[in-house]
Amino acid sequence: MITTENIKLILDEHIDEKFKDFTSALIPGSRAILGVRVPILRKIAKEIAKGDWKTYLQEATEDTYEEVAIKGFVIGYAKAELDVLLPYIEEHIEKINDWSLCDGFCSNLKIVGKYREEFLEFLLPYGKLDDEFKQRVVAVMLMNYYLSDEYIDMSLEVLDSLKNEKYYCKMAVAWAVATAWAKQREKTYTYMQSGNNTLDDWTYNKAIQKMLESYRVSDADKDMLRRMKWK
């Protein structure tokens, strides 16, 4: 059984020093990194979510990147309705201080797919905060759960409004816009035309670069996108 008392021992058993060095270089500004691979963290979180996950979230320490990541995964795996999970989600967002914690948490929060409208009311205020990673949470959540026909117009509008000048917010916006092209080509094409967006030059060009790198964008579109590059 995985408990708040033995979690550090369990993590210590799975430390990979080479992976630690690799991850530490990849995630600047992170908490201390042990070097435990993400599939192992997810497996641990799934086991915790089967038991008294509320007590675990309240009592477990957060001394390392891995411990915080596990908490985020536990929230995603927990069998509970959105109203029960929202306080935990809100608390966890406050702990996100690097791109990896953000993206792993967002992609694993599958309950959003069941409660898109209700979650949107919770999510959108974060986009108005001048905080790099809270705005990244908004961008990544929109990318993962709100690029359907019903939400694409709103998503492009919100992505356009995220104006934090820091790298990890701008990169998330570019990534989300590029994904929107793959999923909603016509709407995103219109959005990318001159006068239809307020993306800064760096974000606009990075979005096109991500589209050019995507296997989900046709060769014909890539030829056109190369001509659109450099806003």
PyMOL commands that set and color helices and strands:
alter all, ss='L'
color gray80, all
select helices_A, chain A and resi 7-12+17-26+38-49+53-59+65-77+82-93+99-108+110-113+116-128+132-145+152-161+167-183+185-192+201-213+219-228
alter helices_A, ss='H'
color red, helices_A
deselect
rebuild
show_as cartoon
